[in-house]
């Protein structure tokens, strides 16, 4: 149930964006996202890409300013942009098998702040239009939120706990992805990191699903069997020969079909009750035009992932058991 005792959360349907915020939504994001399109294609550059690549640069400024007014958030997010230099690729390549390289890679990732790791073959549909990735493999790292901090969202100038935890996980993703990329380079292979919070060439959720880190939730974010929706992602691409990890079906998709918790908790009513056709795939989709004005004004929001039943540590094991019985997994 949504915690309406949190005065920072308007009830669904009561929120109205400020006129000056709404004025910055000059173009609908839903067609650019490919809603209604029946043919698969690469995603277009979007929110958090450089503002010359999409129409919402002004909204990005509002979102950044509103989150930075929260206590502690400036230093938390600044840490996400501090990273070591990438080392040169070693002249001698490791001769270990793909199986052993994959095991070693996962061990290194987990030793360098990643909470989960998966491996998937690169798919051109993971790469945003206008960008190029040449490596044939993508490694996705999961960084788990602290649930007790996450549930404090949305943040404002009186309480920055939730948004600071967002910044902390992005900072972990930066450190972890650069550490892993440098380890791969030390083995004689190319590697490039793709951390958040700014967007780059790589769309992270699709390869995360392919690599077994979770399922797509109704709120448009990944649901992990280990961390629920309280997880951030970072990626590394490489030409190191690897072995893919398998997708993980545990019932989140089926659960979302009937659950209404995030739908009812969303102040602007942006979470749609049915799947939509998006770039040739029928999937869960969040209405950009309703979500982003509130996201920008409410310090990056986060209500839907905090309210998701899968995110609650005391509830998740019961959900896993229930869905396993229901799906005979």
RAPEBEL-V373219 format. One record per run of one state. SS is the DSSP state (alpha for helix, beta for strand, coil for the rest). FROM is the first residue (numbers start at 0). TO is the last residue. Records with the same first field share a line. If there is no record, write none. Layout:
SS->FROM-TO + FROM-TO
This chain:
coil->0-17 + 22-27 + 33-33 + 35-49 + 53-55 + 68-71 + 81-96 + 111-114 + 121-122 + 127-135 + 144-145 + 150-154 + 156-157 + 159-159 + 186-189 + 194-200 + 202-202 + 210-213 + 216-220 + 224-226 + 228-229 + 238-250 + 258-259 + 265-269 + 271-274 + 278-279 + 283-284 + 286-286 + 297-301 + 307-307 + 311-311 + 327-328
alpha->18-21 + 28-32 + 50-52 + 56-67 + 72-80 + 97-110 + 123-125 + 146-149 + 160-185 + 203-209 + 251-257 + 260-264 + 287-296 + 302-306 + 308-310 + 312-326
beta->34-34 + 115-120 + 126-126 + 136-143 + 155-155 + 158-158 + 190-193 + 201-201 + 214-215 + 221-223 + 227-227 + 230-237 + 270-270 + 275-277 + 280-282 + 285-285
